[in-house]
Amino acid sequence: HRIGTVIYGGGGTYANFTVIQGTAQLGANNGLSTSATVDIGQYGAVLDLAGYNQTLVGITNSVSTYTAAITNSSTSADSTLTTIAARRSGPEHRITSTQFVD
């Protein structure tokens, strides 16, 4: 991932995705590979769902000395982030982000 904001909308089949610095923003539902474990947290990295939904194998923070964030910058759409266990029989976890507008 590059510095600044990079929009991802192509999915793919890769197993690992690392956000080292800046913002990785979704540009479509499942803009990142649904087969990926995402590592965020290096140098203040952000995963911005931007009103889209994403399923991932998992989320990690390999550098705990930096603050990581998962956000939803959309002011008009909720986002759902779903993580699944490596084994399909494992538990499923969902994080739903709602943005409120004054």
C-alpha positions in Angstrom: 0.0 0.0 0.0 1.3 3.5 -0.9 1.4 6.7 1.2 -1.8 8.8 1.0 -5.2 7.4 0.1 -5.4 4.5 -2.3 -8.8 3.2 -3.4 -9.2 -0.6 -3.9 -12.1 -2.0 -5.8 -10.8 -5.1 -7.7 -11.0 -7.8 -5.1 -8.3 -10.4 -6.1 -7.1 -13.7 -4.6 -4.1 -12.7 -2.5 -3.8 -14.0 1.1 -2.1 -11.0 2.8 -2.6 -7.3 2.5 -0.6 -4.8 4.6 -1.4 -1.1 5.2 1.9 0.4 6.3 1.0 4.0 6.1 -1.9 6.2 4.9 -5.4 5.1 4.1 -6.6 2.0 2.2 -10.1 2.9 1.1 -12.7 0.6 -0.4 -14.2 1.6 -3.8 -16.6 -1.4 -4.1 -18.0 -4.1 -1.9 -15.2 -6.6 -1.2 -12.7 -4.2 -2.8 -10.0 -6.2 -1.1 -9.5 -10.0 -1.5 -12.0 -11.9 0.6 -9.2 -14.5 1.0 -6.9 -11.9 2.7 -5.8 -11.2 6.2 -5.2 -7.5 6.5 -2.4 -6.1 8.7 -3.1 -2.5 9.8 -1.5 -0.4 12.4 1.9 0.6 11.0 2.5 4.3 11.1 -1.1 5.3 11.8 -2.6 3.2 9.0 -6.3 3.4 8.3 -8.7 0.9 6.6 -11.7 3.0 5.4 -14.8 1.0 4.4 -16.2 4.2 2.7 -19.8 2.9 2.8 -19.0 -0.6 1.3 -19.0 -4.0 2.9 -15.9 -6.2 3.2 -15.3 -9.8 4.2 -11.8 -10.8 5.3 -10.2 -13.9 6.7 -8.8 -11.8 9.5 -7.3 -8.5 10.8 -4.0 -8.2 12.5 -1.9 -5.4 14.0 1.7 -6.4 13.8 3.1 -3.2 15.1 1.2 -2.4 18.3 3.1 0.8 19.0 1.2 2.7 16.4 -2.5 3.5 16.3 -4.6 1.8 13.7 -8.2 2.6 12.6 -11.0 1.0 10.8 -13.4 3.7 9.7 -16.4 4.5 7.5 -16.0 7.9 5.8 -19.4 7.6 4.1 -22.1 10.0 5.4 -24.9 8.1 3.6 -24.2 4.4 3.9 -23.4 2.0 6.6 -20.6 -0.5 6.2 -20.2 -4.1 7.5 -16.8 -5.7 8.0 -17.0 -9.5 8.4 -14.1 -11.6 9.4 -14.2 -15.4 9.1 -12.0 -18.1 10.6 -9.5 -19.8 8.3 -11.6 -22.9 8.7 -15.1 -22.4 7.3 -16.5 -24.1 10.4 -15.1 -21.4 12.7 -17.0 -18.4 14.1 -17.9 -15.4 12.1 -17.6 -11.8 13.5 -19.2 -8.7 12.2 -18.5 -5.0 12.8 -21.1 -2.6 11.6 -20.2 1.1 11.3 -22.9 3.7 11.2 -22.2 7.4 10.4 -24.5 10.0 11.8 -25.1 13.3 10.0 -26.3 16.4 11.8 
